[in-house]
Amino acid sequence: MVGPVSREDRLTASRRIKIGFVVLVGLSAGLITLQGDASLLAFAFATCAGLVAGAIVVWLAFPQGLGFRR
C-alpha cells in the first residue's frame, strides 16, 4: 500500500507546477513574437515580459505565495 503524501513531497510538486507554468507562459509569449517575424531583441523582451506575467498569474492563483522557497 502507498502511504499519504508527505508535506515535503507536496511542496516539491507544487513548486514544480508553479515554475513550469511560469516558464510555459514566458516561452509562449516569446514564440508568439517569433511568428510575427520579430527581432531577437523583441523575442527576448516578450519572453521576459511573459515570465513576469506568468509569475503574477501564479501569485494571484496561489495567494499563499509563490512557494519557490522552502
Backbone as ProteinMPNN parsed JSONL, in Angstrom:
{"seq_chain_A": "MVGPVSREDRLTASRRIKIGFVVLVGLSAGLITLQGDASLLAFAFATCAGLVAGAIVVWLAFPQGLGFRR", "coords_chain_A": {"N_chain_A": [[0.828, -1.179, 0.0], [0.314, 2.276, -0.499], [1.405, 5.045, 1.288], [0.268, 8.163, 2.799], [0.897, 11.268, 1.106], [3.817, 13.039, 1.774], [4.439, 16.191, 3.429], [6.682, 17.508, 2.427], [6.975, 16.318, -0.127], [4.608, 17.189, -1.292], [4.979, 19.975, -1.302], [7.198, 20.132, -2.994], [6.139, 19.15, -5.424], [4.167, 21.086, -5.873], [5.753, 23.377, -6.15], [7.188, 22.739, -8.477], [5.117, 22.633, -10.369], [4.235, 25.294, -10.342], [6.555, 26.691, -11.192], [6.854, 25.512, -13.701], [4.519, 26.442, -14.955], [4.98, 29.206, -15.045], [7.236, 29.283, -16.728], [6.094, 28.171, -19.027], [4.198, 30.153, -19.773], [5.941, 32.298, -20.239], [7.621, 31.337, -22.357], [5.658, 30.92, -24.252], [4.802, 33.524, -24.829], [7.15, 34.503, -26.009], [7.405, 32.792, -28.256], [5.152, 33.473, -29.711], [5.823, 36.024, -30.586], [7.874, 35.369, -32.327], [6.486, 34.231, -34.431], [5.556, 36.418, -35.714], [7.682, 37.408, -37.14], [9.603, 38.821, -35.599], [12.379, 40.673, -34.191], [15.401, 39.445, -32.567], [15.804, 40.803, -30.209], [13.214, 41.727, -29.637], [11.989, 39.264, -29.244], [13.355, 38.397, -26.926], [12.563, 40.391, -25.109], [9.764, 40.006, -25.083], [9.651, 37.422, -24.065], [10.723, 37.78, -21.487], [8.816, 39.561, -20.469], [6.617, 37.871, -20.579], [7.396, 35.951, -18.69], [7.294, 37.482, -16.369], [4.564, 38.108, -16.378], [3.52, 35.522, -16.123], [4.466, 34.867, -13.556], [3.01, 36.695, -12.066], [0.396, 35.785, -12.52], [0.547, 33.243, -11.307], [1.038, 34.084, -8.705], [-1.393, 35.361, -8.154], [-3.161, 33.218, -8.437], [-2.384, 31.452, -6.47], [-2.664, 32.395, -3.48], [-1.176, 32.008, -1.139], [1.439, 32.395, -1.664], [4.376, 32.266, -3.814], [5.839, 30.004, -3.333], [8.413, 29.178, -3.938], [10.528, 29.062, -2.269], [11.875, 27.15, 0.488]], "CA_chain_A": [[0.0, 0.0, 0.0], [1.013, 3.554, -0.559], [1.022, 5.918, 2.393], [-0.075, 9.532, 2.406], [1.972, 12.091, 0.549], [4.414, 13.877, 2.815], [4.376, 17.644, 3.197], [7.825, 17.859, 1.577], [6.655, 15.914, -1.499], [3.539, 18.066, -1.769], [5.577, 21.281, -1.592], [8.054, 19.98, -4.17], [5.272, 19.054, -6.598], [3.54, 22.395, -6.065], [6.791, 24.289, -6.647], [7.477, 22.381, -9.87], [3.971, 23.036, -11.196], [4.247, 26.757, -10.438], [7.679, 27.09, -12.044], [6.52, 25.073, -15.056], [3.517, 27.338, -15.514], [5.637, 30.489, -15.344], [8.071, 29.07, -17.919], [5.189, 27.965, -20.16], [3.657, 31.455, -20.182], [7.044, 33.091, -20.783], [8.006, 30.84, -23.681], [4.534, 31.138, -25.157], [4.87, 34.917, -25.283], [8.283, 34.618, -26.927], [7.134, 32.093, -29.515], [4.157, 34.246, -30.46], [6.523, 37.107, -31.284], [8.642, 34.801, -33.442], [5.578, 34.008, -35.556], [5.38, 37.7, -36.391], [8.982, 37.81, -37.695], [10.192, 39.853, -34.743], [13.829, 40.586, -33.995], [15.825, 38.689, -31.394], [15.574, 41.671, -29.053], [11.782, 41.69, -29.348], [11.737, 37.932, -28.693], [13.853, 38.377, -25.549], [11.702, 41.263, -24.307], [8.463, 39.357, -24.925], [9.831, 36.28, -23.173], [10.861, 38.323, -20.125], [7.505, 40.083, -20.075], [5.779, 36.698, -20.34], [7.793, 35.356, -17.41], [6.74, 38.343, -15.318], [3.114, 37.904, -16.387], [3.272, 34.196, -15.561], [4.68, 34.937, -12.108], [1.87, 37.423, -11.491], [-0.764, 34.889, -12.559], [0.744, 32.241, -10.254], [0.877, 34.782, -7.435], [-2.824, 35.582, -7.953], [-3.858, 31.936, -8.344], [-1.995, 30.81, -5.215], [-2.443, 33.541, -2.593], [-0.243, 31.736, -0.044], [2.787, 32.758, -2.1], [4.9, 31.524, -4.95], [6.291, 28.711, -2.853], [9.681, 28.796, -4.543], [11.479, 28.84, -1.178], [11.479, 26.07, 1.405]], "C_chain_A": [[0.878, 1.25, 0.0], [0.491, 4.431, 0.563], [0.654, 7.3, 1.891], [1.153, 10.292, 1.906], [2.505, 12.999, 1.655], [4.308, 15.358, 2.436], [5.492, 18.089, 2.259], [7.551, 17.498, 0.113], [5.579, 16.812, -2.103], [4.087, 19.443, -2.137], [6.464, 21.227, -2.829], [7.217, 19.929, -5.444], [4.618, 20.395, -6.903], [4.526, 23.391, -6.655], [7.084, 24.013, -8.116], [6.35, 22.802, -10.808], [3.975, 24.551, -11.399], [5.366, 27.244, -11.356], [7.405, 26.704, -13.492], [5.504, 25.988, -15.716], [4.124, 28.68, -15.895], [6.475, 30.367, -16.612], [7.197, 28.892, -19.159], [4.628, 29.288, -20.673], [4.749, 32.31, -20.819], [7.455, 32.65, -22.176], [6.89, 31.025, -24.702], [4.547, 32.566, -25.702], [6.008, 35.116, -26.274], [8.017, 33.968, -28.27], [6.093, 32.817, -30.359], [4.835, 35.388, -31.21], [7.344, 36.575, -32.453], [7.762, 34.526, -34.66], [5.354, 35.29, -36.348], [6.67, 38.249, -36.964], [9.609, 38.955, -36.903], [11.7, 39.645, -34.624], [14.134, 39.774, -32.735], [15.61, 39.504, -30.118], [14.097, 41.669, -28.651], [11.387, 40.344, -28.747], [12.158, 37.872, -27.224], [12.969, 39.224, -24.633], [10.353, 40.603, -24.049], [8.556, 38.159, -23.987], [9.946, 36.743, -21.727], [9.527, 38.862, -19.613], [6.538, 38.936, -19.789], [6.113, 36.005, -19.035], [7.244, 36.166, -16.239], [5.225, 38.154, -15.231], [2.752, 36.544, -15.792], [3.447, 34.175, -14.055], [3.527, 35.661, -11.421], [0.634, 36.537, -11.458], [-0.646, 33.818, -11.475], [0.541, 32.878, -8.886], [-0.606, 35.026, -7.129], [-3.578, 34.272, -7.744], [-3.567, 31.216, -7.027], [-1.667, 31.902, -4.201], [-1.481, 33.271, -1.439], [1.188, 32.023, -0.434], [3.241, 31.897, -3.255], [5.405, 30.157, -4.542], [7.589, 28.25, -3.472], [10.727, 28.51, -3.465], [10.972, 27.725, -0.284], [10.964, 26.608, 2.701]], "O_chain_A": [[2.024, 1.241, 0.448], [-0.718, 4.547, 0.764], [0.723, 7.572, 0.693], [2.29, 9.975, 2.255], [1.739, 13.641, 2.374], [4.114, 15.709, 1.273], [5.282, 18.943, 1.399], [7.858, 18.281, -0.786], [5.635, 17.152, -3.284], [3.707, 20.012, -3.16], [6.482, 22.166, -3.624], [7.545, 20.588, -6.431], [4.526, 20.794, -8.064], [4.179, 24.158, -7.553], [7.213, 24.944, -8.912], [6.605, 23.276, -11.915], [3.743, 25.031, -12.509], [5.146, 28.112, -12.201], [7.689, 27.477, -14.407], [5.612, 26.281, -16.907], [3.813, 29.227, -16.953], [6.431, 31.245, -17.474], [7.526, 29.409, -20.227], [4.589, 29.517, -21.882], [4.509, 32.973, -21.827], [7.619, 33.477, -23.073], [7.153, 31.26, -25.881], [4.33, 32.785, -26.894], [5.848, 35.821, -27.271], [8.363, 34.526, -29.311], [6.15, 32.776, -31.588], [4.466, 35.689, -32.345], [7.492, 37.261, -33.465], [8.237, 34.583, -35.795], [5.001, 35.242, -37.526], [6.753, 39.444, -37.25], [10.085, 39.933, -37.478], [12.217, 38.569, -34.924], [13.241, 39.46, -31.948], [15.272, 38.95, -29.072], [13.772, 41.616, -27.465], [10.549, 40.285, -27.847], [11.421, 37.364, -26.38], [12.663, 38.819, -23.512], [9.852, 40.634, -22.925], [7.641, 37.91, -23.202], [9.328, 36.157, -20.838], [9.16, 38.641, -18.459], [5.733, 39.018, -18.862], [5.218, 35.521, -18.342], [6.786, 35.605, -15.244], [4.671, 38.051, -14.136], [1.784, 36.433, -15.039], [2.667, 33.539, -13.347], [3.115, 35.283, -10.324], [-0.099, 36.538, -10.469], [-1.628, 33.515, -10.797], [-0.065, 32.271, -8.004], [-1.028, 34.911, -5.978], [-4.527, 34.22, -6.961], [-4.402, 30.461, -6.529], [-0.507, 32.295, -4.075], [-1.01, 34.219, -0.812], [2.081, 31.902, 0.405], [2.582, 30.926, -3.627], [5.393, 29.234, -5.356], [7.85, 27.048, -3.53], [11.699, 27.798, -3.716], [9.786, 27.394, -0.296], [10.589, 25.836, 3.584]]}, "name": "protein", "num_of_chains": 1, "seq": "MVGPVSREDRLTASRRIKIGFVVLVGLSAGLITLQGDASLLAFAFATCAGLVAGAIVVWLAFPQGLGFRR"}
